[in-house]
Amino acid sequence: MATHTRTNDEELEVWIDQDLCTGDGICVDYAPEVFELDVDGLAYVKGADDELLQEQGATAPLPLELIRDVADSARECPGECIHVRRVKDAVEVYGPEAEDQD
């Protein structure tokens, strides 16, 4: 998976595919501001108000200062369930469907 530098003019969003989530909590270790484990043992993204977004495919905005932490969590996730994509064109930039541009 490629690691790319993003500028603040590229709005990103993150989501988790709970069907693939293994509940290891690596994402929470890397970026607790973005991810949280629920009582069902699966990870979810958190909305702006820190509320878990539990609807299938729910996305949360990714703050620029957390891109590295979230990219690392996507890279290390054993379930390969973390997806980060550009809002403007829905292209995945980190995660299992990201194109390797190295």
N, CA, C and O atoms as a MOPAC input file, in Angstrom:
PM7 MOZYME 1SCF
protein

 N      0.84900 1    -1.17600 1     0.00000 1
 C      0.00000 1     0.00000 1     0.00000 1
 C      0.88900 1     1.23200 1     0.00000 1
 O      1.84800 1     1.30700 1     0.76800 1
 N      0.58900 1     2.16200 1    -0.82500 1
 C      1.38300 1     3.37100 1    -0.95200 1
 C      1.04800 1     4.35200 1     0.15500 1
 O     -0.07600 1     4.38600 1     0.65400 1
 N      2.03200 1     5.14500 1     0.53100 1
 C      1.81100 1     6.24000 1     1.46000 1
 C      2.01100 1     7.52800 1     0.68000 1
 O      3.05800 1     7.72600 1     0.06300 1
 N      1.03100 1     8.38900 1     0.70400 1
 C      1.06200 1     9.61300 1    -0.07900 1
 C      0.86500 1    10.80000 1     0.83900 1
 O      0.20300 1    10.69300 1     1.87100 1
 N      1.43200 1    11.91500 1     0.46900 1
 C      1.22900 1    13.14900 1     1.20400 1
 C      0.00200 1    13.84400 1     0.62700 1
 O     -0.12700 1    13.98500 1    -0.58900 1
 N     -0.88200 1    14.27100 1     1.49400 1
 C     -2.11300 1    14.93400 1     1.06200 1
 C     -2.06000 1    16.38400 1     1.49300 1
 O     -1.49200 1    16.71600 1     2.53300 1
 N     -2.64400 1    17.22400 1     0.70500 1
 C     -2.72400 1    18.63100 1     1.06000 1
 C     -4.10300 1    18.91500 1     1.63000 1
 O     -5.03400 1    18.13000 1     1.45500 1
 N     -4.22400 1    20.05000 1     2.31600 1
 C     -5.48900 1    20.35800 1     2.97000 1
 C     -6.60700 1    20.70300 1     1.99800 1
 O     -7.75000 1    20.88000 1     2.42000 1
 N     -6.30200 1    20.80500 1     0.68400 1
 C     -7.36900 1    21.05500 1    -0.27900 1
 C     -8.00300 1    19.75700 1    -0.79500 1
 O     -8.93900 1    19.79700 1    -1.59400 1
 N     -7.50000 1    18.62700 1    -0.34300 1
 C     -8.08600 1    17.34300 1    -0.70800 1
 C     -8.80700 1    16.77700 1     0.50400 1
 O     -8.18800 1    16.19800 1     1.39600 1
 N    -10.10300 1    16.94800 1     0.52500 1
 C    -10.90100 1    16.46200 1     1.63300 1
 C    -10.97600 1    14.94000 1     1.56900 1
 O    -11.25300 1    14.36700 1     0.51600 1
 N    -10.72600 1    14.28800 1     2.71400 1
 C    -10.75300 1    12.83100 1     2.79500 1
 C    -11.82300 1    12.38600 1     3.77900 1
 O    -12.20000 1    13.11300 1     4.69800 1
 N    -12.30200 1    11.15700 1     3.55400 1
 C    -13.23500 1    10.53400 1     4.48600 1
 C    -12.78300 1     9.10400 1     4.73000 1
 O    -12.09700 1     8.50900 1     3.89900 1
 N    -13.17000 1     8.56200 1     5.86800 1
 C    -12.77200 1     7.21600 1     6.25900 1
 C    -14.00400 1     6.40300 1     6.63100 1
 O    -14.97400 1     6.93600 1     7.17100 1
 N    -13.95500 1     5.10700 1     6.33500 1
 C    -15.02900 1     4.21000 1     6.74700 1
 C    -14.45100 1     2.82700 1     6.99500 1
 O    -13.36200 1     2.50000 1     6.52400 1
 N    -15.19500 1     2.02200 1     7.74200 1
 C    -14.79100 1     0.65900 1     8.07300 1
 C    -15.84600 1    -0.30600 1     7.55900 1
 O    -17.04400 1    -0.09000 1     7.74000 1
 N    -15.38500 1    -1.37200 1     6.91600 1
 C    -16.27200 1    -2.45400 1     6.48800 1
 C    -16.36700 1    -3.44200 1     7.65500 1
 O    -15.47700 1    -4.27200 1     7.84100 1
 N    -17.43900 1    -3.35300 1     8.43400 1
 C    -17.59400 1    -4.20200 1     9.61000 1
 C    -17.67900 1    -5.68800 1     9.25200 1
 O    -17.40400 1    -6.53100 1    10.10600 1
 N    -18.04600 1    -6.03200 1     8.02500 1
 C    -18.07100 1    -7.43700 1     7.62100 1
 C    -16.66900 1    -8.04200 1     7.62700 1
 O    -16.52600 1    -9.25900 1     7.74300 1
 N    -15.63600 1    -7.21100 1     7.50400 1
 C    -14.25300 1    -7.67800 1     7.48200 1
 C    -13.49800 1    -7.39400 1     8.77900 1
 O    -12.39200 1    -7.89600 1     8.97500 1
 N    -14.08500 1    -6.60100 1     9.65700 1
 C    -13.42700 1    -6.19900 1    10.89800 1
 C    -13.19600 1    -7.41100 1    11.79400 1
 O    -14.10500 1    -8.20700 1    12.02900 1
 N    -11.95900 1    -7.53900 1    12.29200 1
 C    -11.60800 1    -8.64500 1    13.18000 1
 C    -11.65400 1    -8.23400 1    14.65500 1
 O    -11.48600 1    -9.07600 1    15.53800 1
 N    -11.87700 1    -6.96100 1    14.92200 1
 C    -11.99000 1    -6.48200 1    16.29100 1
 C    -10.67500 1    -6.43100 1    17.05300 1
 O    -10.68000 1    -6.40400 1    18.28300 1
 N     -9.54600 1    -6.41500 1    16.34500 1
 C     -8.24500 1    -6.37700 1    17.00500 1
 C     -7.98800 1    -5.05100 1    17.71900 1
 O     -7.23000 1    -5.01400 1    18.68800 1
 N     -8.59600 1    -3.98000 1    17.26300 1
 C     -8.44700 1    -2.68000 1    17.91000 1
 C     -7.19200 1    -1.92900 1    17.53300 1
 O     -6.87000 1    -0.91700 1    18.15500 1
 N     -6.47500 1    -2.39900 1    16.52900 1
 C     -5.26800 1    -1.69300 1    16.09000 1
 C     -5.60500 1    -0.27600 1    15.65200 1
 O     -4.84700 1     0.65800 1    15.91400 1
 N     -6.74000 1    -0.11900 1    14.98600 1
 C     -7.14200 1     1.21200 1    14.52900 1
 C     -7.34500 1     2.16200 1    15.69900 1
 O     -6.99100 1     3.33900 1    15.62000 1
 N     -7.91200 1     1.65400 1    16.77500 1
 C     -8.14100 1     2.48000 1    17.96000 1
 C     -6.80800 1     2.86400 1    18.60300 1
 O     -6.65400 1     3.97600 1    19.10800 1
 N     -5.84600 1     1.93800 1    18.58200 1
 C     -4.52100 1     2.24100 1    19.11700 1
 C     -3.86200 1     3.38000 1    18.33900 1
 O     -3.25300 1     4.27100 1    18.93100 1
 N     -3.98700 1     3.34500 1    17.01400 1
 C     -3.36200 1     4.36500 1    16.16500 1
 C     -4.11900 1     5.69300 1    16.18100 1
 O     -3.50200 1     6.75600 1    16.24400 1
 N     -5.44100 1     5.63900 1    16.12500 1
 C     -6.22500 1     6.87300 1    15.97400 1
 C     -7.51700 1     6.81800 1    16.79200 1
 O     -8.60100 1     6.68100 1    16.22600 1
 N     -7.40800 1     6.92300 1    18.11400 1
 C     -8.61200 1     6.86800 1    18.95100 1
 C     -9.56900 1     8.03800 1    18.71500 1
 O    -10.73500 1     7.97700 1    19.10300 1
 N     -9.07400 1     9.10200 1    18.07800 1
 C     -9.94200 1    10.23700 1    17.75900 1
 C    -10.91100 1     9.89800 1    16.63300 1
 O    -11.94400 1    10.54900 1    16.47500 1
 N    -10.56900 1     8.86400 1    15.84500 1
 C    -11.34000 1     8.51100 1    14.64900 1
 C    -12.10500 1     7.19700 1    14.81700 1
 O    -13.21700 1     7.05300 1    14.31000 1
 N    -11.50800 1     6.24600 1    15.52400 1
 C    -12.06800 1     4.89100 1    15.63500 1
 C    -12.39800 1     4.53900 1    17.07800 1
 O    -11.79800 1     5.05700 1    18.02000 1
 N    -13.37600 1     3.63800 1    17.22700 1
 C    -13.73000 1     3.11900 1    18.55800 1
 C    -14.33100 1     1.73300 1    18.39600 1
 O    -15.06000 1     1.46300 1    17.44300 1
 N    -14.00800 1     0.84900 1    19.35500 1
 C    -14.63500 1    -0.46600 1    19.38800 1
 C    -15.96900 1    -0.34300 1    20.11000 1
 O    -16.07400 1     0.33700 1    21.13100 1
 N    -16.97600 1    -1.00100 1    19.57500 1
 C    -18.29300 1    -0.99300 1    20.20400 1
 C    -18.46000 1    -2.26700 1    21.02400 1
 O    -17.58300 1    -3.13000 1    21.02600 1
 N    -19.58500 1    -2.38000 1    21.71700 1
 C    -19.85100 1    -3.55100 1    22.54600 1
 C    -19.92700 1    -4.83300 1    21.72400 1
 O    -19.75900 1    -5.92300 1    22.27200 1
 N    -20.17700 1    -4.72500 1    20.41700 1
 C    -20.21200 1    -5.90700 1    19.55600 1
 C    -18.81400 1    -6.39600 1    19.17500 1
 O    -18.66900 1    -7.39500 1    18.47100 1
 N    -17.77000 1    -5.67000 1    19.65400 1
 C    -16.40000 1    -6.06900 1    19.39100 1
 C    -15.84200 1    -5.58100 1    18.06300 1
 O    -14.70300 1    -5.89700 1    17.71900 1
 N    -16.62000 1    -4.82200 1    17.31800 1
 C    -16.18700 1    -4.31700 1    16.01300 1
 C    -15.83100 1    -2.83700 1    16.11000 1
 O    -16.31200 1    -2.11900 1    16.98700 1
 N    -14.97900 1    -2.40400 1    15.19200 1
 C    -14.56500 1    -1.00000 1    15.15200 1
 C    -15.50800 1    -0.20000 1    14.26600 1
 O    -16.04400 1    -0.70200 1    13.27800 1
 N    -15.69300 1     1.04600 1    14.64200 1
 C    -16.52300 1     1.99000 1    13.89500 1
 C    -15.81000 1     3.32700 1    13.84400 1
 O    -14.96800 1     3.62600 1    14.69100 1
 N    -16.15400 1     4.13000 1    12.84500 1
 C    -15.65600 1     5.50100 1    12.80500 1
 C    -16.54800 1     6.35900 1    13.69300 1
 O    -17.70800 1     6.03800 1    13.95200 1
 N    -15.95900 1     7.46600 1    14.15000 1
 C    -16.70200 1     8.38300 1    15.00100 1
 C    -17.02500 1     9.65100 1    14.22300 1
 O    -16.21100 1    10.13900 1    13.43900 1
 N    -18.21300 1    10.17100 1    14.45000 1
 C    -18.62600 1    11.41500 1    13.83700 1
 C    -18.02500 1    12.60100 1    14.56200 1
 O    -17.30100 1    12.44300 1    15.54500 1
 N    -18.32900 1    13.78300 1    14.07100 1
 C    -17.78400 1    15.01300 1    14.63500 1
 C    -18.13000 1    15.17400 1    16.11700 1
 O    -17.37400 1    15.79300 1    16.86600 1
 N    -19.25100 1    14.62800 1    16.53400 1
 C    -19.67200 1    14.74300 1    17.92900 1
 C    -19.19900 1    13.56600 1    18.77700 1
 O    -19.68800 1    13.37600 1    19.89000 1
 N    -18.24400 1    12.76500 1    18.26300 1
 C    -17.67900 1    11.59200 1    18.93800 1
 C    -18.64900 1    10.41300 1    19.02700 1
 O    -18.37300 1     9.43100 1    19.71600 1
 N    -19.78200 1    10.51100 1    18.33100 1
 C    -20.75800 1     9.42500 1    18.32300 1
 C    -20.33900 1     8.38000 1    17.29400 1
 O    -19.89900 1     8.71900 1    16.19500 1
 N    -20.48100 1     7.09600 1    17.66400 1
 C    -20.16300 1     6.02200 1    16.72500 1
 C    -21.14700 1     6.03400 1    15.56600 1
 O    -22.35700 1     6.14400 1    15.76300 1
 N    -20.61600 1     5.91900 1    14.36400 1
 C    -21.45000 1     5.86800 1    13.16200 1
 C    -21.61000 1     4.39900 1    12.79100 1
 O    -20.72200 1     3.80600 1    12.17800 1
 N    -22.74400 1     3.81600 1    13.16400 1
 C    -22.92600 1     2.37400 1    13.04800 1
 C    -23.67400 1     1.92200 1    11.80500 1
 O    -23.84300 1     0.72200 1    11.58800 1
 N    -24.11800 1     2.85200 1    10.99900 1
 C    -24.78700 1     2.47300 1     9.75500 1
 C    -23.75300 1     1.89200 1     8.78600 1
 O    -22.65300 1     2.42900 1     8.65500 1
 N    -24.10600 1     0.80200 1     8.11200 1
 C    -23.19600 1     0.16300 1     7.15800 1
 C    -22.68700 1     1.18400 1     6.13300 1
 O    -23.48000 1     1.86500 1     5.48300 1
 N    -21.36800 1     1.28300 1     5.99600 1
 C    -20.77300 1     2.20400 1     5.02900 1
 C    -20.71100 1     3.65400 1     5.47100 1
 O    -20.37300 1     4.52800 1     4.67300 1
 N    -21.03300 1     3.92200 1     6.73500 1
 C    -20.99600 1     5.30000 1     7.23800 1
 C    -19.57300 1     5.84300 1     7.16700 1
 O    -18.61600 1     5.15200 1     7.51800 1
 N    -19.44700 1     7.07200 1     6.71500 1
 C    -18.13300 1     7.70700 1     6.58800 1
 C    -18.00800 1     8.86500 1     7.56400 1
 O    -18.99500 1     9.46700 1     7.98700 1
 N    -16.75900 1     9.15600 1     7.90400 1
 C    -16.46000 1    10.30600 1     8.75700 1
 C    -15.37000 1    11.11700 1     8.08100 1
 O    -14.47900 1    10.54600 1     7.45300 1
 N    -15.42200 1    12.44200 1     8.19800 1
 C    -14.35100 1    13.26800 1     7.64900 1
 C    -13.03700 1    12.93900 1     8.34200 1
 O    -13.01400 1    12.64400 1     9.53700 1
 N    -11.95300 1    12.99000 1     7.59200 1
 C    -10.63400 1    12.69600 1     8.14800 1
 C     -9.84400 1    13.99000 1     8.27200 1
 O     -9.44400 1    14.56900 1     7.26100 1
 N     -9.61300 1    14.45400 1     9.50200 1
 C     -8.83800 1    15.68400 1     9.69100 1
 C     -7.40500 1    15.51200 1     9.17500 1
 O     -6.80200 1    14.45100 1     9.33700 1
 N     -6.88500 1    16.53300 1     8.57200 1
 C     -5.55700 1    16.51000 1     7.97700 1
 C     -4.49200 1    16.03500 1     8.96200 1
 O     -3.59700 1    15.27700 1     8.59000 1
 N     -4.58400 1    16.47200 1    10.20400 1
 C     -3.54800 1    16.12700 1    11.18400 1
 C     -3.56600 1    14.64800 1    11.58900 1
 O     -2.63300 1    14.18400 1    12.24500 1
 N     -4.60400 1    13.90900 1    11.21300 1
 C     -4.69800 1    12.49400 1    11.58000 1
 C     -4.47500 1    11.53800 1    10.40800 1
 O     -4.61500 1    10.32500 1    10.56200 1
 N     -4.13000 1    12.07700 1     9.24400 1
 C     -3.97400 1    11.22200 1     8.05700 1
 C     -2.93400 1    10.14000 1     8.27900 1
 O     -3.18500 1     8.97600 1     7.96800 1
 N     -1.78800 1    10.49000 1     8.80200 1
 C     -0.72300 1     9.50000 1     8.99700 1
 C     -1.17800 1     8.37600 1     9.93500 1
 O     -0.94600 1     7.20200 1     9.64900 1
 N     -1.82300 1     8.72900 1    11.04800 1
 C     -2.28200 1     7.72200 1    12.00900 1
 C     -3.31500 1     6.78800 1    11.37900 1
 O     -3.27000 1     5.57400 1    11.58100 1
 N     -4.24000 1     7.35900 1    10.61900 1
 C     -5.28200 1     6.54400 1     9.99100 1
 C     -4.68700 1     5.69500 1     8.86800 1
 O     -5.07800 1     4.53900 1     8.70400 1
 N     -3.75900 1     6.24000 1     8.09800 1
 C     -3.08800 1     5.46200 1     7.04800 1
 C     -2.32100 1     4.30000 1     7.66100 1
 O     -2.34300 1     3.19500 1     7.12100 1
 N     -1.64600 1     4.53200 1     8.77500 1
 C     -0.93300 1     3.45400 1     9.46500 1
 C     -1.90200 1     2.39200 1     9.96300 1
 O     -1.61100 1     1.19900 1     9.87200 1
 N     -3.04500 1     2.80800 1    10.48600 1
 C     -4.02400 1     1.82900 1    10.96200 1
 C     -4.57100 1     1.01000 1     9.79800 1
 O     -4.79000 1    -0.19200 1     9.94700 1
 N     -4.79500 1     1.63300 1     8.64600 1
 C     -5.27100 1     0.89800 1     7.47100 1
 C     -4.21700 1    -0.10500 1     7.01200 1
 O     -4.54600 1    -1.22400 1     6.61700 1
 N     -2.96900 1     0.29500 1     7.06400 1
 C     -1.86800 1    -0.57200 1     6.64100 1
 C     -1.72600 1    -1.77700 1     7.57400 1
 O     -1.46800 1    -2.88700 1     7.11000 1
 N     -1.88900 1    -1.57100 1     8.87100 1
 C     -1.67100 1    -2.61800 1     9.87000 1
 C     -2.90200 1    -3.46700 1    10.17300 1
 O     -2.78600 1    -4.50500 1    10.82400 1
 N     -4.05400 1    -3.05400 1     9.72100 1
 C     -5.30100 1    -3.75300 1    10.03700 1
 C     -5.30200 1    -5.17500 1     9.47000 1
 O     -5.18500 1    -5.34800 1     8.25700 1
 N     -5.43200 1    -6.19800 1    10.32500 1
 C     -5.42600 1    -7.57400 1     9.82600 1
 C     -6.66800 1    -7.91900 1     8.99800 1
 O     -6.63300 1    -8.83300 1     8.17400 1
 N     -7.75500 1    -7.19400 1     9.21600 1
 C     -8.98000 1    -7.45800 1     8.45800 1
 C     -9.04700 1    -6.71600 1     7.13700 1
 O     -9.95000 1    -6.95000 1     6.33300 1
 N     -8.08500 1    -5.81400 1     6.90800 1
 C     -8.07200 1    -4.97400 1     5.70700 1
 C     -9.44900 1    -4.34900 1     5.46400 1
 O    -10.00700 1    -4.42800 1     4.37000 1
 N     -9.97300 1    -3.72700 1     6.52100 1
 C    -11.33800 1    -3.20900 1     6.45900 1
 C    -11.43200 1    -1.69500 1     6.53000 1
 O    -12.53300 1    -1.14600 1     6.48500 1
 N    -10.29500 1    -1.00700 1     6.64100 1
 C    -10.29200 1     0.45300 1     6.76300 1
 C    -10.07100 1     1.06300 1     5.38700 1
 O     -9.12000 1     0.71800 1     4.68600 1
 N    -10.95500 1     1.96700 1     5.01300 1
 C    -10.90200 1     2.60400 1     3.70200 1
 C    -10.86200 1     4.12100 1     3.87300 1
 O    -11.66100 1     4.69200 1     4.61600 1
 N     -9.92600 1     4.76600 1     3.18100 1
 C     -9.83600 1     6.22300 1     3.15800 1
 C     -9.92800 1     6.64700 1     1.70000 1
 O     -9.17600 1     6.16800 1     0.85200 1
 N    -10.85000 1     7.54200 1     1.42300 1
 C    -11.02500 1     7.98400 1     0.03600 1
 C    -11.19700 1     9.48500 1    -0.03400 1
 O    -11.59900 1    10.14100 1     0.92700 1
 N    -10.87300 1    10.01300 1    -1.22500 1
 C    -11.10600 1    11.43500 1    -1.48700 1
 C    -12.59800 1    11.65300 1    -1.63800 1
 O    -13.28700 1    10.85600 1    -2.27600 1
 N    -13.09000 1    12.71100 1    -1.06300 1
 C    -14.50800 1    13.03500 1    -1.14700 1
 C    -14.89100 1    13.42200 1    -2.56900 1
 O    -15.94900 1    13.02300 1    -3.05600 1
 N    -14.03500 1    14.19900 1    -3.24100 1
 C    -14.40500 1    14.76400 1    -4.53600 1
 C    -14.62100 1    13.71500 1    -5.62500 1
 O    -15.43400 1    13.93300 1    -6.52300 1
 N    -13.91100 1    12.57800 1    -5.56900 1
 C    -14.07000 1    11.58200 1    -6.63600 1
 C    -14.19400 1    10.14500 1    -6.12700 1
 O    -14.23800 1     9.21200 1    -6.92800 1
 N    -14.25200 1     9.95700 1    -4.81900 1
 C    -14.42400 1     8.65100 1    -4.17400 1
 C    -13.29500 1     7.66200 1    -4.49700 1
 O    -13.49600 1     6.44900 1    -4.42800 1
 N    -12.11900 1     8.17300 1    -4.84600 1
 C    -10.97100 1     7.30600 1    -5.10000 1
 C    -10.32100 1     6.95800 1    -3.76300 1
 O    -10.01300 1     7.83700 1    -2.95800 1
 N    -10.11900 1     5.65400 1    -3.54000 1
 C     -9.48600 1     5.20200 1    -2.30900 1
 C     -7.99500 1     5.51300 1    -2.36200 1
 O     -7.30600 1     5.14700 1    -3.31500 1
 N     -7.50200 1     6.19600 1    -1.32000 1
 C     -6.09300 1     6.57100 1    -1.26400 1
 C     -5.31500 1     5.75300 1    -0.23700 1
 O     -4.09500 1     5.63100 1    -0.34700 1
 N     -5.98800 1     5.20000 1     0.74400 1
 C     -5.41300 1     4.27100 1     1.71200 1
 C     -6.42600 1     3.16400 1     1.93100 1
 O     -7.63200 1     3.40900 1     1.96200 1
 N     -5.93200 1     1.94800 1     2.08100 1
 C     -6.81200 1     0.82100 1     2.31500 1
 C     -6.61700 1    -0.25900 1     1.27100 1
 O     -5.76700 1    -0.12500 1     0.39000 1
 N     -7.38700 1    -1.31900 1     1.35800 1
 C     -7.18000 1    -2.47700 1     0.49000 1
 C     -7.44800 1    -2.21800 1    -0.99200 1
 O     -6.95500 1    -2.96200 1    -1.84000 1
 N     -8.20500 1    -1.19900 1    -1.31600 1
 C     -8.51500 1    -0.92700 1    -2.72600 1
 C     -7.72300 1     0.25000 1    -3.30000 1
 O     -7.96800 1     0.67500 1    -4.43000 1
 N     -6.77100 1     0.77700 1    -2.52000 1
 C     -5.94600 1     1.89200 1    -2.98400 1
 C     -4.94700 1     1.39500 1    -4.00900 1
 O     -4.36000 1     0.32400 1    -3.85600 1
 N     -4.75800 1     2.19200 1    -5.06300 1
 C     -3.77000 1     1.85000 1    -6.07700 1
 C     -2.38600 1     2.19900 1    -5.54600 1
 O     -2.18500 1     3.27000 1    -4.97400 1
 N     -1.44800 1     1.30300 1    -5.73600 1
 C     -0.07700 1     1.55800 1    -5.34200 1
 C      0.56400 1     2.46600 1    -6.35800 1
 O      0.74200 1     2.07800 1    -7.51200 1
 N      0.91500 1     3.67300 1    -5.95000 1
 C      1.46200 1     4.66500 1    -6.87200 1
 C      2.93500 1     4.92100 1    -6.62300 1
 O      3.46200 1     5.93200 1    -7.08900 1
 N      3.62200 1     4.03800 1    -5.90100 1
 C      5.06500 1     4.21100 1    -5.66200 1
 C      5.85300 1     3.96800 1    -6.91200 1
 O      7.08000 1     4.06800 1    -6.89800 1

